[in-house]
């Protein structure tokens, strides 16, 4: 009887974790928004140093 209870609790906890992961993927997914305030338009003749390129690409 005790083994059946332990197996049932183990199965219940595994199912609970799987359901929590699926629900968090659905409700907590990252929303991609276009933030036009952070976009910097640079003309072709302007030179960009490497740190600015890294920051621009890293924080996209």
PDB file of N, CA, C, O and CB in Angstrom:
ATOM      1  N   UNK A   1       0.819  -1.195   0.000  1.00  0.00           N
ATOM      2  CA  UNK A   1       0.000   0.000   0.000  1.00  0.00           C
ATOM      3  C   UNK A   1       0.867   1.265   0.000  1.00  0.00           C
ATOM      4  O   UNK A   1       0.577   2.231  -0.705  1.00  0.00           O
ATOM      5  CB  UNK A   1      -0.934  -0.005   1.207  1.00  0.00           C
ATOM      6  N   UNK A   2       1.923   1.238   0.796  1.00  0.00           N
ATOM      7  CA  UNK A   2       2.810   2.399   0.872  1.00  0.00           C
ATOM      8  C   UNK A   2       3.529   2.629  -0.453  1.00  0.00           C
ATOM      9  O   UNK A   2       3.744   3.771  -0.860  1.00  0.00           O
ATOM     10  CB  UNK A   2       3.831   2.218   1.998  1.00  0.00           C
ATOM     11  N   UNK A   3       3.905   1.524  -1.131  1.00  0.00           N
ATOM     12  CA  UNK A   3       4.575   1.672  -2.428  1.00  0.00           C
ATOM     13  C   UNK A   3       3.649   2.322  -3.449  1.00  0.00           C
ATOM     14  O   UNK A   3       4.092   3.145  -4.250  1.00  0.00           O
ATOM     15  CB  UNK A   3       5.053   0.307  -2.947  1.00  0.00           C
ATOM     16  N   UNK A   4       2.381   1.965  -3.429  1.00  0.00           N
ATOM     17  CA  UNK A   4       1.421   2.541  -4.372  1.00  0.00           C
ATOM     18  C   UNK A   4       1.252   4.037  -4.125  1.00  0.00           C
ATOM     19  O   UNK A   4       1.135   4.818  -5.070  1.00  0.00           O
ATOM     20  CB  UNK A   4       0.062   1.829  -4.260  1.00  0.00           C
ATOM     21  N   UNK A   5       1.239   4.428  -2.869  1.00  0.00           N
ATOM     22  CA  UNK A   5       1.116   5.851  -2.540  1.00  0.00           C
ATOM     23  C   UNK A   5       2.351   6.612  -3.005  1.00  0.00           C
ATOM     24  O   UNK A   5       2.231   7.703  -3.562  1.00  0.00           O
ATOM     25  CB  UNK A   5       0.909   6.046  -1.023  1.00  0.00           C
ATOM     26  N   UNK A   6       3.528   6.052  -2.783  1.00  0.00           N
ATOM     27  CA  UNK A   6       4.764   6.718  -3.208  1.00  0.00           C
ATOM     28  C   UNK A   6       4.852   6.815  -4.726  1.00  0.00           C
ATOM     29  O   UNK A   6       5.274   7.841  -5.258  1.00  0.00           O
ATOM     30  CB  UNK A   6       5.984   5.973  -2.665  1.00  0.00           C
ATOM     31  N   UNK A   7       4.459   5.761  -5.420  1.00  0.00           N
ATOM     32  CA  UNK A   7       4.473   5.795  -6.887  1.00  0.00           C
ATOM     33  C   UNK A   7       3.465   6.828  -7.390  1.00  0.00           C
ATOM     34  O   UNK A   7       3.748   7.566  -8.334  1.00  0.00           O
ATOM     35  CB  UNK A   7       4.153   4.390  -7.476  1.00  0.00           C
ATOM     36  N   UNK A   8       2.303   6.879  -6.768  1.00  0.00           N
ATOM     37  CA  UNK A   8       1.300   7.874  -7.160  1.00  0.00           C
ATOM     38  C   UNK A   8       1.779   9.295  -6.932  1.00  0.00           C
ATOM     39  O   UNK A   8       1.553  10.166  -7.772  1.00  0.00           O
ATOM     40  CB  UNK A   8       0.015   7.647  -6.399  1.00  0.00           C
ATOM     41  N   UNK A   9       2.434   9.541  -5.814  1.00  0.00           N
ATOM     42  CA  UNK A   9       2.974  10.882  -5.547  1.00  0.00           C
ATOM     43  C   UNK A   9       4.081  11.244  -6.528  1.00  0.00           C
ATOM     44  O   UNK A   9       4.178  12.394  -6.958  1.00  0.00           O
ATOM     45  CB  UNK A   9       3.506  10.967  -4.114  1.00  0.00           C
ATOM     46  N   UNK A  10       4.912  10.273  -6.884  1.00  0.00           N
ATOM     47  CA  UNK A  10       5.988  10.533  -7.844  1.00  0.00           C
ATOM     48  C   UNK A  10       5.412  10.874  -9.214  1.00  0.00           C
ATOM     49  O   UNK A  10       5.855  11.825  -9.859  1.00  0.00           O
ATOM     50  CB  UNK A  10       6.927   9.314  -7.951  1.00  0.00           C
ATOM     51  N   UNK A  11       4.435  10.109  -9.651  1.00  0.00           N
ATOM     52  CA  UNK A  11       3.809  10.380 -10.951  1.00  0.00           C
ATOM     53  C   UNK A  11       3.099  11.729 -10.922  1.00  0.00           C
ATOM     54  O   UNK A  11       3.181  12.493 -11.884  1.00  0.00           O
ATOM     55  CB  UNK A  11       2.811   9.255 -11.325  1.00  0.00           C
ATOM     56  N   UNK A  12       2.412  12.026  -9.839  1.00  0.00           N
ATOM     57  CA  UNK A  12       1.718  13.308  -9.713  1.00  0.00           C
ATOM     58  C   UNK A  12       2.695  14.474  -9.763  1.00  0.00           C
ATOM     59  O   UNK A  12       2.425  15.478 -10.422  1.00  0.00           O
ATOM     60  CB  UNK A  12       0.918  13.355  -8.413  1.00  0.00           C
ATOM     61  N   UNK A  13       3.826  14.354  -9.077  1.00  0.00           N
ATOM     62  CA  UNK A  13       4.785  15.459  -9.068  1.00  0.00           C
ATOM     63  C   UNK A  13       5.428  15.643 -10.435  1.00  0.00           C
ATOM     64  O   UNK A  13       5.682  16.775 -10.846  1.00  0.00           O
ATOM     65  CB  UNK A  13       5.864  15.221  -8.012  1.00  0.00           C
ATOM     66  N   UNK A  14       5.695  14.555 -11.145  1.00  0.00           N
ATOM     67  CA  UNK A  14       6.273  14.666 -12.490  1.00  0.00           C
ATOM     68  C   UNK A  14       5.279  15.334 -13.430  1.00  0.00           C
ATOM     69  O   UNK A  14       5.653  16.217 -14.202  1.00  0.00           O
ATOM     70  CB  UNK A  14       6.676  13.273 -13.034  1.00  0.00           C
ATOM     71  N   UNK A  15       4.021  14.922 -13.373  1.00  0.00           N
ATOM     72  CA  UNK A  15       2.992  15.523 -14.224  1.00  0.00           C
ATOM     73  C   UNK A  15       2.804  16.994 -13.875  1.00  0.00           C
ATOM     74  O   UNK A  15       2.613  17.819 -14.768  1.00  0.00           O
ATOM     75  CB  UNK A  15       1.657  14.766 -14.081  1.00  0.00           C
ATOM     76  N   UNK A  16       2.855  17.334 -12.597  1.00  0.00           N
ATOM     77  CA  UNK A  16       2.699  18.724 -12.165  1.00  0.00           C
ATOM     78  C   UNK A  16       3.830  19.596 -12.714  1.00  0.00           C
ATOM     79  O   UNK A  16       3.587  20.722 -13.147  1.00  0.00           O
ATOM     80  CB  UNK A  16       2.663  18.807 -10.628  1.00  0.00           C
ATOM     81  N   UNK A  17       5.047  19.089 -12.697  1.00  0.00           N
ATOM     82  CA  UNK A  17       6.182  19.851 -13.228  1.00  0.00           C
ATOM     83  C   UNK A  17       6.042  20.042 -14.732  1.00  0.00           C
ATOM     84  O   UNK A  17       6.308  21.130 -15.242  1.00  0.00           O
ATOM     85  CB  UNK A  17       7.511  19.144 -12.905  1.00  0.00           C
ATOM     86  N   UNK A  18       5.629  19.003 -15.447  1.00  0.00           N
ATOM     87  CA  UNK A  18       5.460  19.109 -16.899  1.00  0.00           C
ATOM     88  C   UNK A  18       4.370  20.127 -17.232  1.00  0.00           C
ATOM     89  O   UNK A  18       4.543  20.940 -18.140  1.00  0.00           O
ATOM     90  CB  UNK A  18       5.113  17.729 -17.511  1.00  0.00           C
ATOM     91  N   UNK A  19       3.263  20.092 -16.516  1.00  0.00           N
ATOM     92  CA  UNK A  19       2.182  21.057 -16.758  1.00  0.00           C
ATOM     93  C   UNK A  19       2.645  22.475 -16.445  1.00  0.00           C
ATOM     94  O   UNK A  19       2.311  23.406 -17.178  1.00  0.00           O
ATOM     95  CB  UNK A  19       0.942  20.707 -15.910  1.00  0.00           C
ATOM     96  N   UNK A  20       3.404  22.653 -15.376  1.00  0.00           N
ATOM     97  CA  UNK A  20       3.913  23.982 -15.031  1.00  0.00           C
ATOM     98  C   UNK A  20       4.832  24.522 -16.126  1.00  0.00           C
ATOM     99  O   UNK A  20       4.759  25.702 -16.467  1.00  0.00           O
ATOM    100  CB  UNK A  20       4.661  23.935 -13.692  1.00  0.00           C
ATOM    101  N   UNK A  21       5.692  23.671 -16.676  1.00  0.00           N
ATOM    102  CA  UNK A  21       6.600  24.106 -17.742  1.00  0.00           C
ATOM    103  C   UNK A  21       5.813  24.504 -18.981  1.00  0.00           C
ATOM    104  O   UNK A  21       6.102  25.534 -19.591  1.00  0.00           O
ATOM    105  CB  UNK A  21       7.609  22.993 -18.087  1.00  0.00           C
ATOM    106  N   UNK A  22       4.835  23.714 -19.358  1.00  0.00           N
ATOM    107  CA  UNK A  22       4.031  24.031 -20.546  1.00  0.00           C
ATOM    108  C   UNK A  22       3.248  25.331 -20.358  1.00  0.00           C
ATOM    109  O   UNK A  22       3.196  26.158 -21.268  1.00  0.00           O
ATOM    110  CB  UNK A  22       3.063  22.878 -20.858  1.00  0.00           C
ATOM    111  N   UNK A  23       2.645  25.513 -19.192  1.00  0.00           N
ATOM    112  CA  UNK A  23       1.887  26.739 -18.949  1.00  0.00           C
ATOM    113  C   UNK A  23       2.788  27.965 -18.888  1.00  0.00           C
ATOM    114  O   UNK A  23       2.401  29.041 -19.345  1.00  0.00           O
ATOM    115  CB  UNK A  23       1.101  26.618 -17.658  1.00  0.00           C
ATOM    116  N   UNK A  24       3.978  27.815 -18.332  1.00  0.00           N
ATOM    117  CA  UNK A  24       4.882  28.963 -18.284  1.00  0.00           C
ATOM    118  C   UNK A  24       5.382  29.316 -19.677  1.00  0.00           C
ATOM    119  O   UNK A  24       5.618  30.491 -19.959  1.00  0.00           O
ATOM    120  CB  UNK A  24       6.067  28.676 -17.355  1.00  0.00           C
ATOM    121  N   UNK A  25       5.552  28.326 -20.561  1.00  0.00           N
ATOM    122  CA  UNK A  25       5.920  28.631 -21.945  1.00  0.00           C
ATOM    123  C   UNK A  25       4.812  29.406 -22.644  1.00  0.00           C
ATOM    124  O   UNK A  25       5.083  30.305 -23.441  1.00  0.00           O
ATOM    125  CB  UNK A  25       6.227  27.341 -22.716  1.00  0.00           C
ATOM    126  N   UNK A  26       3.582  29.062 -22.349  1.00  0.00           N
ATOM    127  CA  UNK A  26       2.460  29.733 -23.006  1.00  0.00           C
ATOM    128  C   UNK A  26       2.289  31.158 -22.484  1.00  0.00           C
ATOM    129  O   UNK A  26       2.183  32.099 -23.271  1.00  0.00           O
ATOM    130  CB  UNK A  26       1.166  28.938 -22.797  1.00  0.00           C
ATOM    131  N   UNK A  27       2.264  31.321 -21.164  1.00  0.00           N
ATOM    132  CA  UNK A  27       1.911  32.615 -20.587  1.00  0.00           C
ATOM    133  C   UNK A  27       3.095  33.543 -20.369  1.00  0.00           C
ATOM    134  O   UNK A  27       2.908  34.756 -20.283  1.00  0.00           O
ATOM    135  CB  UNK A  27       1.218  32.406 -19.292  1.00  0.00           C
ATOM    136  N   UNK A  28       4.300  33.013 -20.277  1.00  0.00           N
ATOM    137  CA  UNK A  28       5.458  33.859 -20.005  1.00  0.00           C
ATOM    138  C   UNK A  28       6.391  33.985 -21.199  1.00  0.00           C
ATOM    139  O   UNK A  28       7.561  34.331 -21.036  1.00  0.00           O
ATOM    140  CB  UNK A  28       6.219  33.319 -18.831  1.00  0.00           C
ATOM    141  N   UNK A  29       5.888  33.709 -22.395  1.00  0.00           N
ATOM    142  CA  UNK A  29       6.735  33.817 -23.573  1.00  0.00           C
ATOM    143  C   UNK A  29       7.093  35.277 -23.803  1.00  0.00           C
ATOM    144  O   UNK A  29       6.305  36.178 -23.517  1.00  0.00           O
ATOM    145  CB  UNK A  29       6.034  33.222 -24.815  1.00  0.00           C
ATOM    146  N   UNK A  30       8.286  35.494 -24.318  1.00  0.00           N
ATOM    147  CA  UNK A  30       8.755  36.859 -24.539  1.00  0.00           C
ATOM    148  C   UNK A  30       8.012  37.467 -25.720  1.00  0.00           C
ATOM    149  O   UNK A  30       7.924  36.877 -26.797  1.00  0.00           O
ATOM    150  CB  UNK A  30      10.284  36.886 -24.784  1.00  0.00           C
ATOM    151  N   UNK A  31       7.495  38.629 -25.493  1.00  0.00           N
ATOM    152  CA  UNK A  31       6.831  39.369 -26.552  1.00  0.00           C
ATOM    153  C   UNK A  31       7.883  40.225 -27.255  1.00  0.00           C
ATOM    154  O   UNK A  31       8.579  41.016 -26.619  1.00  0.00           O
ATOM    155  CB  UNK A  31       5.658  40.247 -25.989  1.00  0.00           C
ATOM    156  N   UNK A  32       7.988  40.059 -28.560  1.00  0.00           N
ATOM    157  CA  UNK A  32       8.951  40.836 -29.332  1.00  0.00           C
ATOM    158  C   UNK A  32       8.268  42.127 -29.738  1.00  0.00           C
ATOM    159  O   UNK A  32       7.254  42.124 -30.436  1.00  0.00           O
ATOM    160  CB  UNK A  32       9.469  40.044 -30.585  1.00  0.00           C
ATOM    161  N   UNK A  33       8.839  43.222 -29.292  1.00  0.00           N
ATOM    162  CA  UNK A  33       8.269  44.504 -29.676  1.00  0.00           C
ATOM    163  C   UNK A  33       9.347  45.324 -30.371  1.00  0.00           C
ATOM    164  O   UNK A  33      10.525  45.268 -30.015  1.00  0.00           O
ATOM    165  CB  UNK A  33       7.698  45.260 -28.442  1.00  0.00           C
ATOM    166  N   UNK A  34       8.922  46.072 -31.352  1.00  0.00           N
ATOM    167  CA  UNK A  34       9.841  46.948 -32.068  1.00  0.00           C
ATOM    168  C   UNK A  34       9.927  48.260 -31.323  1.00  0.00           C
ATOM    169  O   UNK A  34       8.956  49.014 -31.252  1.00  0.00           O
ATOM    170  CB  UNK A  34       9.390  47.170 -33.537  1.00  0.00           C
ATOM    171  N   UNK A  35      11.084  48.525 -30.775  1.00  0.00           N
ATOM    172  CA  UNK A  35      11.292  49.768 -30.051  1.00  0.00           C
ATOM    173  C   UNK A  35      12.073  50.700 -30.967  1.00  0.00           C
ATOM    174  O   UNK A  35      13.301  50.642 -31.027  1.00  0.00           O
ATOM    175  CB  UNK A  35      12.043  49.530 -28.692  1.00  0.00           C
ATOM    176  N   UNK A  36      11.359  51.551 -31.671  1.00  0.00           N
ATOM    177  CA  UNK A  36      11.993  52.418 -32.654  1.00  0.00           C
ATOM    178  C   UNK A  36      12.817  53.522 -32.012  1.00  0.00           C
ATOM    179  O   UNK A  36      13.602  54.178 -32.698  1.00  0.00           O
ATOM    180  CB  UNK A  36      10.952  53.023 -33.549  1.00  0.00           C
ATOM    181  N   UNK A  37      12.657  53.741 -30.710  1.00  0.00           N
ATOM    182  CA  UNK A  37      13.437  54.779 -30.047  1.00  0.00           C
ATOM    183  C   UNK A  37      14.899  54.376 -29.916  1.00  0.00           C
ATOM    184  O   UNK A  37      15.776  55.238 -29.867  1.00  0.00           O
ATOM    185  CB  UNK A  37      12.856  55.080 -28.673  1.00  0.00           C
ATOM    186  N   UNK A  38      15.171  53.077 -29.859  1.00  0.00           N
ATOM    187  CA  UNK A  38      16.538  52.622 -29.642  1.00  0.00           C
ATOM    188  C   UNK A  38      17.295  52.370 -30.938  1.00  0.00           C
ATOM    189  O   UNK A  38      18.486  52.062 -30.901  1.00  0.00           O
ATOM    190  CB  UNK A  38      16.529  51.373 -28.819  1.00  0.00           C
ATOM    191  N   UNK A  39      16.636  52.492 -32.071  1.00  0.00           N
ATOM    192  CA  UNK A  39      17.297  52.236 -33.348  1.00  0.00           C
ATOM    193  C   UNK A  39      18.047  53.493 -33.773  1.00  0.00           C
ATOM    194  O   UNK A  39      17.487  54.588 -33.827  1.00  0.00           O
ATOM    195  CB  UNK A  39      16.269  51.805 -34.439  1.00  0.00           C
ATOM    196  N   UNK A  40      19.308  53.305 -34.069  1.00  0.00           N
ATOM    197  CA  UNK A  40      20.144  54.421 -34.502  1.00  0.00           C
ATOM    198  C   UNK A  40      20.452  54.222 -35.981  1.00  0.00           C
ATOM    199  O   UNK A  40      21.020  53.207 -36.382  1.00  0.00           O
ATOM    200  CB  UNK A  40      21.465  54.520 -33.653  1.00  0.00           C
ATOM    201  N   UNK A  41      20.074  55.188 -36.762  1.00  0.00           N
ATOM    202  CA  UNK A  41      20.380  55.112 -38.185  1.00  0.00           C
ATOM    203  C   UNK A  41      21.702  55.822 -38.427  1.00  0.00           C
ATOM    204  O   UNK A  41      21.885  56.983 -38.060  1.00  0.00           O
ATOM    205  CB  UNK A  41      19.239  55.738 -39.046  1.00  0.00           C
ATOM    206  N   UNK A  42      22.609  55.102 -39.049  1.00  0.00           N
ATOM    207  CA  UNK A  42      23.944  55.639 -39.292  1.00  0.00           C
ATOM    208  C   UNK A  42      24.185  55.620 -40.793  1.00  0.00           C
ATOM    209  O   UNK A  42      23.940  54.617 -41.463  1.00  0.00           O
ATOM    210  CB  UNK A  42      25.045  54.821 -38.528  1.00  0.00           C
ATOM    211  N   UNK A  43      24.661  56.727 -41.302  1.00  0.00           N
ATOM    212  CA  UNK A  43      24.940  56.780 -42.732  1.00  0.00           C
ATOM    213  C   UNK A  43      26.192  55.974 -43.048  1.00  0.00           C
ATOM    214  O   UNK A  43      26.925  55.576 -42.143  1.00  0.00           O
ATOM    215  CB  UNK A  43      25.102  58.238 -43.204  1.00  0.00           C
ATOM    216  N   UNK A  44      26.432  55.736 -44.317  1.00  0.00           N
ATOM    217  CA  UNK A  44      27.531  54.866 -44.737  1.00  0.00           C
ATOM    218  C   UNK A  44      28.904  55.469 -44.490  1.00  0.00           C
ATOM    219  O   UNK A  44      29.872  54.727 -44.320  1.00  0.00           O
ATOM    220  CB  UNK A  44      27.390  54.541 -46.191  1.00  0.00           C
ATOM    221  N   UNK A  45      29.018  56.783 -44.464  1.00  0.00           N
ATOM    222  CA  UNK A  45      30.337  57.395 -44.328  1.00  0.00           C
ATOM    223  C   UNK A  45      30.790  57.527 -42.877  1.00  0.00           C
ATOM    224  O   UNK A  45      31.918  57.956 -42.633  1.00  0.00           O
ATOM    225  CB  UNK A  45      30.334  58.751 -44.974  1.00  0.00           C
ATOM    226  N   UNK A  46      29.958  57.175 -41.917  1.00  0.00           N
ATOM    227  CA  UNK A  46      30.324  57.277 -40.504  1.00  0.00           C
ATOM    228  C   UNK A  46      30.982  55.975 -40.072  1.00  0.00           C
ATOM    229  O   UNK A  46      30.478  54.887 -40.353  1.00  0.00           O
ATOM    230  CB  UNK A  46      29.077  57.590 -39.617  1.00  0.00           C
ATOM    231  N   UNK A  47      32.115  56.097 -39.386  1.00  0.00           N
ATOM    232  CA  UNK A  47      32.818  54.920 -38.878  1.00  0.00           C
ATOM    233  C   UNK A  47      32.316  54.597 -37.471  1.00  0.00           C
ATOM    234  O   UNK A  47      32.149  55.491 -36.643  1.00  0.00           O
ATOM    235  CB  UNK A  47      34.357  55.152 -38.874  1.00  0.00           C
ATOM    236  N   UNK A  48      32.080  53.326 -37.214  1.00  0.00           N
ATOM    237  CA  UNK A  48      31.620  52.881 -35.900  1.00  0.00           C
ATOM    238  C   UNK A  48      32.746  52.089 -35.259  1.00  0.00           C
ATOM    239  O   UNK A  48      33.328  51.206 -35.888  1.00  0.00           O
ATOM    240  CB  UNK A  48      30.311  52.023 -36.003  1.00  0.00           C
ATOM    241  N   UNK A  49      33.055  52.408 -33.997  1.00  0.00           N
ATOM    242  CA  UNK A  49      34.087  51.629 -33.324  1.00  0.00           C
ATOM    243  C   UNK A  49      33.517  50.281 -32.883  1.00  0.00           C
ATOM    244  O   UNK A  49      32.303  50.083 -32.859  1.00  0.00           O
ATOM    245  CB  UNK A  49      34.653  52.405 -32.111  1.00  0.00           C
ATOM    246  N   UNK A  50      34.413  49.364 -32.537  1.00  0.00           N
ATOM    247  CA  UNK A  50      34.012  47.987 -32.240  1.00  0.00           C
ATOM    248  C   UNK A  50      33.115  47.891 -31.007  1.00  0.00           C
ATOM    249  O   UNK A  50      32.212  47.054 -30.966  1.00  0.00           O
ATOM    250  CB  UNK A  50      35.243  47.123 -32.041  1.00  0.00           C
ATOM    251  N   UNK A  51      33.350  48.733 -30.005  1.00  0.00           N
ATOM    252  CA  UNK A  51      32.527  48.644 -28.797  1.00  0.00           C
ATOM    253  C   UNK A  51      31.080  49.038 -29.084  1.00  0.00           C
ATOM    254  O   UNK A  51      30.151  48.454 -28.528  1.00  0.00           O
ATOM    255  CB  UNK A  51      33.104  49.538 -27.690  1.00  0.00           C
ATOM    256  N   UNK A  52      30.893  50.026 -29.952  1.00  0.00           N
ATOM    257  CA  UNK A  52      29.534  50.425 -30.303  1.00  0.00           C
ATOM    258  C   UNK A  52      28.836  49.327 -31.088  1.00  0.00           C
ATOM    259  O   UNK A  52      27.651  49.069 -30.876  1.00  0.00           O
ATOM    260  CB  UNK A  52      29.548  51.724 -31.110  1.00  0.00           C
ATOM    261  N   UNK A  53      29.561  48.678 -31.992  1.00  0.00           N
ATOM    262  CA  UNK A  53      28.978  47.562 -32.737  1.00  0.00           C
ATOM    263  C   UNK A  53      28.587  46.438 -31.798  1.00  0.00           C
ATOM    264  O   UNK A  53      27.516  45.848 -31.940  1.00  0.00           O
ATOM    265  CB  UNK A  53      29.957  47.046 -33.795  1.00  0.00           C
ATOM    266  N   UNK A  54      29.457  46.137 -30.830  1.00  0.00           N
ATOM    267  CA  UNK A  54      29.178  45.057 -29.881  1.00  0.00           C
ATOM    268  C   UNK A  54      27.950  45.384 -29.041  1.00  0.00           C
ATOM    269  O   UNK A  54      27.082  44.533 -28.847  1.00  0.00           O
ATOM    270  CB  UNK A  54      30.393  44.809 -28.971  1.00  0.00           C
ATOM    271  N   UNK A  55      27.877  46.622 -28.540  1.00  0.00           N
ATOM    272  CA  UNK A  55      26.724  47.019 -27.730  1.00  0.00           C
ATOM    273  C   UNK A  55      25.440  46.975 -28.548  1.00  0.00           C
ATOM    274  O   UNK A  55      24.401  46.528 -28.063  1.00  0.00           O
ATOM    275  CB  UNK A  55      26.932  48.424 -27.154  1.00  0.00           C
ATOM    276  N   UNK A  56      25.517  47.436 -29.778  1.00  0.00           N
ATOM    277  CA  UNK A  56      24.334  47.462 -30.626  1.00  0.00           C
ATOM    278  C   UNK A  56      23.840  46.044 -30.905  1.00  0.00           C
ATOM    279  O   UNK A  56      22.638  45.782 -30.848  1.00  0.00           O
ATOM    280  CB  UNK A  56      24.633  48.191 -31.941  1.00  0.00           C
ATOM    281  N   UNK A  57      24.767  45.127 -31.208  1.00  0.00           N
ATOM    282  CA  UNK A  57      24.369  43.762 -31.521  1.00  0.00           C
ATOM    283  C   UNK A  57      23.985  42.987 -30.270  1.00  0.00           C
ATOM    284  O   UNK A  57      23.116  42.117 -30.329  1.00  0.00           O
ATOM    285  CB  UNK A  57      25.487  43.045 -32.248  1.00  0.00           C
ATOM    286  N   UNK A  58      24.614  43.285 -29.146  1.00  0.00           N
ATOM    287  CA  UNK A  58      24.351  42.538 -27.917  1.00  0.00           C
ATOM    288  C   UNK A  58      22.982  42.862 -27.341  1.00  0.00           C
ATOM    289  O   UNK A  58      22.294  41.975 -26.837  1.00  0.00           O
ATOM    290  CB  UNK A  58      25.425  42.831 -26.884  1.00  0.00           C
ATOM    291  N   UNK A  59      22.584  44.125 -27.411  1.00  0.00           N
ATOM    292  CA  UNK A  59      21.347  44.547 -26.764  1.00  0.00           C
ATOM    293  C   UNK A  59      20.154  44.551 -27.705  1.00  0.00           C
ATOM    294  O   UNK A  59      19.159  45.214 -27.413  1.00  0.00           O
ATOM    295  CB  UNK A  59      21.524  45.912 -26.178  1.00  0.00           C
ATOM    296  N   UNK A  60      20.213  43.842 -28.815  1.00  0.00           N
ATOM    297  CA  UNK A  60      19.066  43.763 -29.724  1.00  0.00           C
ATOM    298  C   UNK A  60      17.956  42.981 -29.102  1.00  0.00           C
ATOM    299  O   UNK A  60      16.904  42.806 -29.717  1.00  0.00           O
ATOM    300  CB  UNK A  60      19.457  43.137 -31.049  1.00  0.00           C
TER     301      UNK A  60
END
